Amino acid sequence: MPLMFFPKEPAESREFAVEHPDLIAKMKTIMTGQPAPSADFPMTAPDQ
């Protein structure tokens, strides 16, 4: 799963996903999970 795709980007000399598969797995779990309630960033339904 590529984190980003930049063909022949000179500044991108390392593949983060290959170097840190554990962090990629954790990020994927967090991003695909249910959002947690937050007092700082409350979520409301669109019709409210």
N, C-alpha and C positions, 0 to 999 in steps of 0.2 A: 504494500500500500504506500505509494509515494505521498509524502507530506506535501510537497509542492513540485511543480514541474516547470523548470526553466531550461529549455534546450541550450546547451553550451554556455551556461551562465558562468562567466569567469570568476565571480566571487564564490560560487558554490563548488568547493573543491572536495567536500566530504559528503557522504551519504549518511545523514543522521539516523534514518530508519534501520540501516544495516548495522550501525555502531551501537544502537540502543533499542533493540527489539522489545525489551521489557517496558521501556517508557512508552513506546508506540502502542503496545497492548493496553497499558493503563489509560492512555489518552483515548483510545478507541472505546474502552469501557465507560469512561466518564462522558464522552460526547454522545454515546448512544443510549445512555441511561435516562431515567426520569429526572427532571430538574428538582433540586432540593429547594424548599421554601427559604426565602432570604428577606430579612427586614430591610437590607440595603437596596435590594433590587426586587421589589414585589412584582409578582406576575398576576395580571387580571385577565379575565376573559375579554375578547374583543368587543362585546356588546355592553360592557360596563363602563 
